[in-house]
Amino acid sequence: MKFLPFKLTASLWLSALFLLTSCDDWESGSQSNFNSSAGDLEELLGELSVDGTYNGTLTGGLAVSNPLQGTTTTLFIEQSGNSLTVTDNQGQSTYTGSVSEVLIEDIDPVFITTGQTLATFTVDWTGSDLVSFGDDIVFTGTIELIYEEGRIPNTILELSGTWVGTFFLNSTISVVGAEADGPDINL
């Protein structure tokens, strides 16, 4: 019985030593994702832009589910600082808005999995939908940066939210669903 703690301690030390020596290369990063740090990833994500061509992901390839007139299948988002300019595939309407600072998820770069949200941006814009008789549009939603392993680029930007159109006293509420290619992040 006197030797039980010693045997247990010795076994733990040998296991730790085996684990440490089984890695091929500690310095050069030959192990995929081995030298990534959460701080580096946060810095990279903090510099991201939500610029992109967002193609509809709703039924029938729609980006906006229920506009008063027309068919919106694509939204073109341009970002300058925290300001957004948004146009659609119909080409007659321009909306202006903003993007919040990025909310970076608490993640460990070594254990990122496909489908995991890396960051979330809150976005909003307003304007007049000239295809729908000048509906006043108010959009609020989010853009999530989602990791997709085995895809180039390896992230997507997924837009979702609520599109409210008001014409005189009538309002329509639509769901928005669209996605764009995100950046290729080297983890």
C-alpha positions in Angstrom: 0.0 0.0 0.0 2.9 2.4 0.6 3.9 2.3 -3.1 0.4 2.9 -4.6 0.7 6.8 -4.6 4.2 6.4 -6.1 3.0 4.1 -8.8 0.1 6.4 -9.6 2.3 9.5 -9.7 4.9 7.7 -11.9 2.2 6.6 -14.3 0.9 10.1 -14.6 4.4 11.5 -15.3 5.1 8.8 -17.9 1.7 9.5 -19.6 2.5 13.2 -19.7 6.0 12.6 -21.1 4.6 10.3 -23.8 2.0 12.9 -24.8 4.6 15.7 -25.0 7.0 13.7 -27.1 4.4 12.3 -29.5 3.9 15.7 -31.2 6.0 15.9 -34.4 7.1 19.5 -34.3 6.2 22.1 -31.6 7.7 25.2 -33.3 6.9 25.2 -37.0 3.2 24.4 -36.8 3.4 21.2 -38.7 0.5 19.9 -36.6 -2.6 21.5 -38.2 -4.1 24.2 -36.0 -1.5 23.5 -33.3 0.0 27.0 -33.0 -3.2 29.0 -33.5 -4.1 31.2 -30.6 -7.4 32.7 -29.6 -5.9 36.2 -29.5 -4.7 35.9 -33.2 -8.1 34.7 -34.3 -9.9 37.5 -32.4 -7.6 40.1 -34.0 -8.4 38.6 -37.5 -12.1 38.5 -36.8 -12.2 42.0 -35.5 -10.9 43.3 -38.9 -13.4 41.4 -41.0 -15.8 43.2 -43.4 -19.3 42.0 -44.3 -18.9 43.0 -47.9 -20.4 40.5 -50.3 -22.9 39.2 -52.7 -25.6 37.5 -50.6 -27.6 34.9 -52.5 -31.0 33.9 -51.2 -31.3 30.8 -49.2 -35.1 30.8 -48.7 -37.5 28.7 -50.7 -37.1 29.3 -54.4 -33.8 31.0 -53.9 -35.4 34.1 -52.4 -33.4 36.5 -50.2 -36.6 38.3 -49.0 -39.6 36.1 -48.4 -42.5 38.5 -49.0 -41.8 41.8 -50.7 -44.8 43.8 -51.8 -43.6 43.8 -55.4 -40.8 42.1 -57.3 -38.5 39.2 -56.4 -35.4 39.8 -54.3 -32.9 36.9 -54.8 -29.6 38.7 -54.1 -28.5 41.5 -51.8 -25.2 43.3 -52.5 -23.7 44.7 -49.3 -20.8 47.1 -49.2 -19.1 48.2 -46.0 -17.1 51.3 -45.3 -16.1 51.6 -41.7 -19.3 50.8 -39.8 -21.6 52.1 -42.6 -23.4 49.9 -45.1 -24.8 50.4 -48.5 -27.2 47.7 -49.7 -28.7 47.2 -53.2 -30.7 44.3 -54.5 -30.8 42.3 -57.8 -33.6 44.5 -59.1 -31.2 47.4 -59.2 -33.6 50.2 -58.4 -33.3 50.5 -54.6 -30.4 51.5 -52.4 -30.5 51.2 -48.6 -28.2 52.7 -46.1 -27.4 51.4 -42.6 -24.7 50.3 -40.2 -22.9 47.3 -38.8 -22.1 46.9 -35.2 -18.7 45.8 -33.8 -18.1 42.1 -34.2 -19.2 39.8 -31.3 -16.5 37.1 -31.3 -17.6 33.8 -29.9 -15.6 32.2 -27.1 -13.8 29.6 -29.2 -10.6 27.6 -29.1 -9.0 27.6 -32.6 -7.8 24.1 -32.1 -11.3 22.7 -31.7 -13.3 24.6 -34.3 -15.9 22.4 -36.0 -17.8 22.7 -39.2 -21.0 24.8 -38.8 -19.6 26.6 -35.8 -20.3 30.4 -35.6 -17.0 32.3 -35.2 -18.5 35.8 -35.0 -21.7 37.7 -35.2 -22.4 41.2 -36.6 -25.6 43.1 -35.9 -26.7 45.0 -39.0 -29.6 47.3 -39.9 -30.6 49.4 -42.9 -33.4 51.6 -44.1 -34.5 53.0 -47.4 -37.3 53.1 -50.0 -38.0 50.0 -52.1 -38.6 51.7 -55.5 -39.9 48.4 -57.1 -42.6 48.2 -54.4 -44.1 51.7 -55.0 -41.6 53.3 -52.6 -42.2 51.1 -49.6 -40.3 52.4 -46.6 -38.0 49.5 -45.6 -36.5 48.8 -42.2 -34.3 45.8 -41.9 -32.7 44.5 -38.6 -30.8 41.3 -38.4 -27.4 39.6 -38.0 -24.6 38.3 -40.2 -22.9 35.3 -38.8 -19.4 34.1 -39.8 -19.6 30.3 -39.9 -16.8 27.9 -40.4 -17.2 25.3 -43.1 -14.4 22.7 -43.3 -13.5 21.4 -46.7 -14.8 24.4 -48.6 -12.8 27.2 -50.2 -13.1 29.8 -48.8 -13.6 28.0 -45.5 -16.2 30.4 -44.1 -19.6 31.7 -45.1 -21.4 34.9 -44.1 -25.0 34.1 -43.2 -27.5 37.0 -43.3 -30.8 36.7 -41.4 -33.4 39.1 -40.0 -36.7 40.9 -40.5 -37.6 43.1 -43.5 -40.5 45.4 -42.7 -42.0 47.3 -45.7 -44.6 50.0 -45.1 -46.7 51.7 -47.8 -49.2 54.2 -46.5 -50.9 52.3 -43.7 -50.1 48.8 -44.9 -47.1 46.8 -43.7 -45.6 43.6 -44.8 -43.1 41.6 -42.7 -40.7 39.4 -44.5 -38.0 37.0 -43.4 -34.5 37.5 -44.9 -32.2 34.6 -45.6 -29.0 34.8 -47.7 -25.4 33.9 -47.6 -22.1 35.0 -49.1 -18.6 33.7 -49.2 -16.6 34.6 -46.2 -12.9 35.0 -45.9 -10.5 31.9 -46.0 -9.2 31.8 -42.4 -6.0 30.0 -41.8 -6.4 28.2 -38.6 
